[in-house]
Amino acid sequence: MTPNGRRYWRMNYRHLGKQKALAFGVYPDIGLADAREQRDDARRYW
């Protein structure tokens, strides 16, 4: 959660030894099924 109260769908991952985070959208604007689909696409890409 951010200081302004917004919650984001995020995925943490490592690239070249550094931790990164990929945001998929704001909850509840993006549903759980959509966030999971975007996560799966990201995993296939990386």
N, CA and C atoms as a LAMMPS dump frame, in Angstrom:
ITEM: TIMESTEP
0
ITEM: NUMBER OF ATOMS
138
ITEM: BOX BOUNDS ff ff ff
-5.0000000000000000e+02 5.0000000000000000e+02
-5.0000000000000000e+02 5.0000000000000000e+02
-5.0000000000000000e+02 5.0000000000000000e+02
ITEM: ATOMS id mol type element x y z
1 1 1 N 0.851 -1.167 0
2 1 2 C 0 0 0
3 1 3 C 0.9 1.234 0
4 2 1 N 0.497 2.216 -0.745
5 2 2 C 1.249 3.464 -0.808
6 2 3 C 0.748 4.414 0.278
7 3 1 N 1.471 5.494 0.544
8 3 2 C 1.034 6.444 1.573
9 3 3 C -0.362 7.028 1.311
10 4 1 N -0.762 7.121 0.046
11 4 2 C -2.087 7.668 -0.249
12 4 3 C -3.185 6.603 -0.184
13 5 1 N -2.833 5.365 0.188
14 5 2 C -3.824 4.321 0.395
15 5 3 C -4.099 3.428 -0.795
16 6 1 N -3.455 3.672 -1.927
17 6 2 C -3.692 2.843 -3.114
18 6 3 C -2.939 1.526 -2.988
19 7 1 N -3.54 0.496 -3.521
20 7 2 C -2.914 -0.825 -3.518
21 7 3 C -2.69 -1.247 -4.96
22 8 1 N -1.538 -1.838 -5.205
23 8 2 C -1.159 -2.226 -6.56
24 8 3 C -0.918 -3.719 -6.632
25 9 1 N -1.246 -4.305 -7.779
26 9 2 C -0.833 -5.677 -8.057
27 9 3 C 0.606 -5.591 -8.511
28 10 1 N 1.504 -6.284 -7.808
29 10 2 C 2.932 -6.221 -8.124
30 10 3 C 3.528 -7.607 -8.153
31 11 1 N 4.614 -7.73 -8.894
32 11 2 C 5.378 -8.97 -8.92
33 11 3 C 6.837 -8.606 -8.698
34 12 1 N 7.459 -9.201 -7.694
35 12 2 C 8.881 -8.99 -7.442
36 12 3 C 9.674 -10.042 -8.197
37 13 1 N 10.811 -9.64 -8.762
38 13 2 C 11.676 -10.564 -9.487
39 13 3 C 13.1 -10.047 -9.424
40 14 1 N 14.034 -10.86 -9.843
41 14 2 C 15.435 -10.457 -9.886
42 14 3 C 15.921 -10.464 -11.318
43 15 1 N 16.715 -9.444 -11.658
44 15 2 C 17.316 -9.341 -12.983
45 15 3 C 18.755 -8.876 -12.801
46 16 1 N 19.677 -9.684 -13.275
47 16 2 C 21.108 -9.394 -13.141
48 16 3 C 21.497 -9.179 -11.675
49 17 1 N 20.865 -9.955 -10.798
50 17 2 C 21.207 -9.906 -9.383
51 17 3 C 20.559 -8.784 -8.596
52 18 1 N 19.74 -7.966 -9.249
53 18 2 C 19.08 -6.867 -8.559
54 18 3 C 17.589 -7.151 -8.459
55 19 1 N 17.016 -6.821 -7.306
56 19 2 C 15.597 -7.022 -7.129
57 19 3 C 14.827 -5.912 -7.824
58 20 1 N 13.797 -6.306 -8.545
59 20 2 C 12.943 -5.374 -9.279
60 20 3 C 11.493 -5.669 -8.924
61 21 1 N 10.596 -4.758 -9.28
62 21 2 C 9.162 -4.963 -9.08
63 21 3 C 8.436 -4.499 -10.342
64 22 1 N 7.46 -5.274 -10.737
65 22 2 C 6.651 -4.956 -11.905
66 22 3 C 5.223 -4.746 -11.431
67 23 1 N 4.635 -3.595 -11.736
68 23 2 C 3.267 -3.294 -11.307
69 23 3 C 2.301 -3.582 -12.453
70 24 1 N 1.177 -4.231 -12.125
71 24 2 C 0.189 -4.597 -13.136
72 24 3 C -1.028 -3.695 -13.118
73 25 1 N -1.21 -2.915 -12.092
74 25 2 C -2.351 -2.016 -12.03
75 25 3 C -2.803 -1.796 -10.602
76 26 1 N -3.815 -0.962 -10.472
77 26 2 C -4.339 -0.574 -9.168
78 26 3 C -5.508 -1.484 -8.8
79 27 1 N -5.486 -1.973 -7.557
80 27 2 C -6.615 -2.735 -7.045
81 27 3 C -7.652 -1.736 -6.566
82 28 1 N -8.903 -1.876 -6.837
83 28 2 C -9.639 -2.943 -7.498
84 28 3 C -9.915 -2.696 -8.974
85 29 1 N -9.272 -1.692 -9.588
86 29 2 C -9.5 -1.432 -11.016
87 29 3 C -9.139 -2.65 -11.865
88 30 1 N -8.087 -3.348 -11.472
89 30 2 C -7.666 -4.58 -12.132
90 30 3 C -8.062 -5.739 -11.223
91 31 1 N -8.779 -6.69 -11.749
92 31 2 C -9.224 -7.832 -10.95
93 31 3 C -8.111 -8.85 -10.762
94 32 1 N -8.351 -9.782 -9.873
95 32 2 C -7.37 -10.811 -9.563
96 32 3 C -7.052 -11.666 -10.781
97 33 1 N -8.065 -12.066 -11.532
98 33 2 C -7.845 -12.913 -12.717
99 33 3 C -6.981 -12.187 -13.748
100 34 1 N -7.238 -10.898 -13.967
101 34 2 C -6.443 -10.12 -14.919
102 34 3 C -5.01 -9.963 -14.436
103 35 1 N -4.837 -9.711 -13.15
104 35 2 C -3.494 -9.563 -12.593
105 35 3 C -2.713 -10.865 -12.729
106 36 1 N -3.364 -11.992 -12.476
107 36 2 C -2.686 -13.282 -12.615
108 36 3 C -2.313 -13.56 -14.066
109 37 1 N -3.181 -13.185 -14.989
110 37 2 C -2.881 -13.379 -16.41
111 37 3 C -1.674 -12.533 -16.829
112 38 1 N -1.628 -11.287 -16.378
113 38 2 C -0.491 -10.424 -16.681
114 38 3 C 0.789 -10.964 -16.053
115 39 1 N 0.69 -11.501 -14.832
116 39 2 C 1.845 -12.097 -14.166
117 39 3 C 2.36 -13.286 -14.963
118 40 1 N 1.451 -14.146 -15.407
119 40 2 C 1.86 -15.314 -16.193
120 40 3 C 2.525 -14.901 -17.499
121 41 1 N 2.006 -13.865 -18.148
122 41 2 C 2.628 -13.348 -19.384
123 41 3 C 4.033 -12.819 -19.089
124 42 1 N 4.171 -12.107 -17.98
125 42 2 C 5.481 -11.565 -17.606
126 42 3 C 6.476 -12.685 -17.331
127 43 1 N 6.039 -13.743 -16.673
128 43 2 C 6.927 -14.865 -16.384
129 43 3 C 7.369 -15.558 -17.667
130 44 1 N 6.465 -15.661 -18.637
131 44 2 C 6.846 -16.263 -19.925
132 44 3 C 7.879 -15.399 -20.648
133 45 1 N 7.742 -14.081 -20.517
134 45 2 C 8.665 -13.144 -21.167
135 45 3 C 10.062 -13.195 -20.529
136 46 1 N 10.132 -13.217 -19.205
137 46 2 C 11.4 -13.201 -18.512
138 46 3 C 11.91 -14.6 -18.419
